[in-house]
Amino acid sequence: MSCYRGGRVFCRGSRSAVPGVVTGKARTPRDGGRAGRFPLVSRAVADDTPSDGEVVPLADTFVSASGSPYEGKRALVFGATGGTGKEIVKECNAQGIPCSLFVRSKQKAQEMFDAEIETGAVVNEVFEGDVSKYEDVLRAVENSGCNCIMVATGCRPALDPLGPFQVDYSGTANIVSAANRQGASVEHVVLVTSIGVDDIFFPLNLFFGVLFWKKRAEETLQRSGSNYKYTIVRPGGLQDEPKGSPGAVRLGPADTYGLPPRKAPGSILRSQVAEICVSSLAEEAAFNKTIECVAANDEPALPIAEQLEAI
Ligand SMILES: NC(=O)c1ccc[n+]([C@@H]2O[C@H](COP(=O)([O-])OP(=O)(O)OC[C@H]3O[C@@H](n4cnc5c(N)ncnc54)[C@H](OP(=O)(O)O)[C@@H]3O)[C@@H](O)[C@H]2O)c1
């Protein structure tokens, strides 16, 4: 496993007109200031403020805006180069949460997030590794300085018979175990699994029991007995682009969606899932809960916080 510091690779700082304050492109929220969003702001750093073009370790440079519910949060995103993981990184950046990434290919991460840097988002540190190797996972969790862990890894079960066990179960168990070893420094673990994990007859299980193993991973997190909070997010079918209107996010408790008599599983945008994952870091109503999510066109949009309260 290898890693490299965002200070060298991803994070750029430039001298501000105000002595001791580093500013850069990273202060503008990507979303153009949607309600409830918090821009990144700089904070004073020591006298050795870098000159233009020099790089600054992210954790020493940026904090989320004062009063943000995400203030002080530092995320480590597993599966950051995947469809949902990439959206989680973007959403973290929009909310001012510095991110470290755990990826299989740092080259892929660099290509993927180069644009993010150009548009002003922030990536802190990249760890290259395989979630099925405990030593890779432990090293990232120990060295990232994160206090929130977001897990958006997943195998391609149709192509990889061992993937559901190795990635979806064992990989997540490794992350949980590494988090447990950090004591109080890890505060929250958010795990993306899937609608249908409670039902052994759900058709996706034909792919080498992928939902069966996701359910075992959920249980490992729930039973870890650690002091940190957890949130399990189970989406319906994932999409990158909406077919027509994206629909309003609908949240429900475990076992709301799936095979009859449950509601039809439906679909949801990966960006909507990312928003739920990141919101759950700040919404008390998401703590220690399993949340199923889809997007529906025939129902009114309700705030995520309000829906979480009802679960
Ligand atoms: N697709 C759906 O419709 C659907 C529906 C419900 C739930 N889900 C679940 O939701 C989650 C996110 O789905 P997605 O479609 O966004 O995922 P995805 O695009 O397939 O991304 C999966 C990520 O996991 C990484 N990964 C795979 N094996 C790994 C390993 N051994 N070590 C480290 N990283 C590894 C991949 O790395 P690379 O980038 O290097 O490939 C990728 O970044 C998954 O758990 C998925 O099963 C999917």
The ligand as an SDF file (V2000), in Angstrom:
LIG
                    3D

 48 52  0  0  0  0  0  0  0  0999 V2000
  -25.4040   -0.3330   -8.5990 N   0  0  0  0  0  0  0  0  0  0  0  0
  -26.5630   -0.2920   -7.9650 C   0  0  0  0  0  0  0  0  0  0  0  0
  -27.6280   -0.1270   -8.5720 O   0  0  0  0  0  0  0  0  0  0  0  0
  -26.5760   -0.4160   -6.4660 C   0  0  0  0  0  0  0  0  0  0  0  0
  -27.8020   -0.4030   -5.8050 C   0  0  0  0  0  0  0  0  0  0  0  0
  -27.8200   -0.4400   -4.4160 C   0  0  0  0  0  0  0  0  0  0  0  0
  -26.6310   -0.5130   -3.7130 C   0  0  0  0  0  0  0  0  0  0  0  0
  -25.4450   -0.5490   -4.3810 N   0  0  0  0  0  0  0  0  0  0  0  0
  -24.2310   -0.5790   -3.5780 C   0  0  0  0  0  0  0  0  0  0  0  0
  -23.8680    0.7620   -3.2970 O   0  0  0  0  0  0  0  0  0  0  0  0
  -22.4460    0.8600   -3.1710 C   0  0  0  0  0  0  0  0  0  0  0  0
  -21.9280    1.8830   -4.1770 C   0  0  0  0  0  0  0  0  0  0  0  0
  -22.3200    1.4810   -5.4650 O   0  0  0  0  0  0  0  0  0  0  0  0
  -21.6370    2.1060   -6.7910 P   0  0  0  0  0  0  0  0  0  0  0  0
  -22.3710    1.5210   -7.9480 O   0  0  0  0  0  0  0  0  0  0  0  0
  -21.5270    3.5570   -6.6540 O   0  0  0  0  0  0  0  0  0  0  0  0
  -20.2130    1.4390   -6.6760 O   0  0  0  0  0  0  0  0  0  0  0  0
  -19.0360    1.3630   -7.7730 P   0  0  0  0  0  0  0  0  0  0  0  0
  -19.1410    2.4960   -8.7300 O   0  0  0  0  0  0  0  0  0  0  0  0
  -18.9870   -0.0190   -8.3340 O   0  0  0  0  0  0  0  0  0  0  0  0
  -17.7710    1.6190   -6.8500 O   0  0  0  0  0  0  0  0  0  0  0  0
  -17.2940    0.6420   -5.9670 C   0  0  0  0  0  0  0  0  0  0  0  0
  -15.9980    1.1550   -5.3870 C   0  0  0  0  0  0  0  0  0  0  0  0
  -15.4320    0.1150   -4.5840 O   0  0  0  0  0  0  0  0  0  0  0  0
  -14.0420    0.0450   -4.9200 C   0  0  0  0  0  0  0  0  0  0  0  0
  -13.5210   -1.3010   -4.6360 N   0  0  0  0  0  0  0  0  0  0  0  0
  -13.9130   -2.4780   -5.1610 C   0  0  0  0  0  0  0  0  0  0  0  0
  -13.1670   -3.4810   -4.6680 N   0  0  0  0  0  0  0  0  0  0  0  0
  -12.2690   -2.9140   -3.8150 C   0  0  0  0  0  0  0  0  0  0  0  0
  -11.2160   -3.4140   -3.0200 C   0  0  0  0  0  0  0  0  0  0  0  0
  -10.9420   -4.7370   -2.9650 N   0  0  0  0  0  0  0  0  0  0  0  0
  -10.4960   -2.5490   -2.2720 N   0  0  0  0  0  0  0  0  0  0  0  0
  -10.7630   -1.2160   -2.3110 C   0  0  0  0  0  0  0  0  0  0  0  0
  -11.7510   -0.6780   -3.0460 N   0  0  0  0  0  0  0  0  0  0  0  0
  -12.4890   -1.5200   -3.7990 C   0  0  0  0  0  0  0  0  0  0  0  0
  -13.9920    0.3490   -6.4030 C   0  0  0  0  0  0  0  0  0  0  0  0
  -12.6750    0.7220   -6.7680 O   0  0  0  0  0  0  0  0  0  0  0  0
  -12.3190    1.0920   -8.2990 P   0  0  0  0  0  0  0  0  0  0  0  0
  -12.7770    2.5200   -8.4590 O   0  0  0  0  0  0  0  0  0  0  0  0
  -10.8660    0.9350   -8.3570 O   0  0  0  0  0  0  0  0  0  0  0  0
  -13.0830    0.1540   -9.1720 O   0  0  0  0  0  0  0  0  0  0  0  0
  -14.9680    1.5040   -6.4710 C   0  0  0  0  0  0  0  0  0  0  0  0
  -14.3290    2.7000   -6.1210 O   0  0  0  0  0  0  0  0  0  0  0  0
  -21.9110   -0.5440   -3.4280 C   0  0  0  0  0  0  0  0  0  0  0  0
  -21.7490   -1.2050   -2.2070 O   0  0  0  0  0  0  0  0  0  0  0  0
  -23.0360   -1.1880   -4.2300 C   0  0  0  0  0  0  0  0  0  0  0  0
  -23.0300   -2.5930   -4.1080 O   0  0  0  0  0  0  0  0  0  0  0  0
  -25.3940   -0.4930   -5.7390 C   0  0  0  0  0  0  0  0  0  0  0  0
  1  2  1  0
  2  3  2  0
  2  4  1  0
  4  5  1  0
  4 48  2  0
  5  6  2  0
  6  7  1  0
  7  8  2  0
  8  9  1  0
  8 48  1  0
  9 10  1  0
  9 46  1  0
 10 11  1  0
 11 12  1  0
 11 44  1  0
 12 13  1  0
 13 14  1  0
 14 15  2  0
 14 16  1  0
 14 17  1  0
 17 18  1  0
 18 19  2  0
 18 20  1  0
 18 21  1  0
 21 22  1  0
 22 23  1  0
 23 24  1  0
 23 42  1  0
 24 25  1  0
 25 26  1  0
 25 36  1  0
 26 27  1  0
 26 35  1  0
 27 28  2  0
 28 29  1  0
 29 30  1  0
 29 35  2  0
 30 31  1  0
 30 32  2  0
 32 33  1  0
 33 34  2  0
 34 35  1  0
 36 37  1  0
 36 42  1  0
 37 38  1  0
 38 39  2  0
 38 40  1  0
 38 41  1  0
 42 43  1  0
 44 45  1  0
 44 46  1  0
 46 47  1  0
M  CHG  2   8   1  16  -1
M  END
$$$$
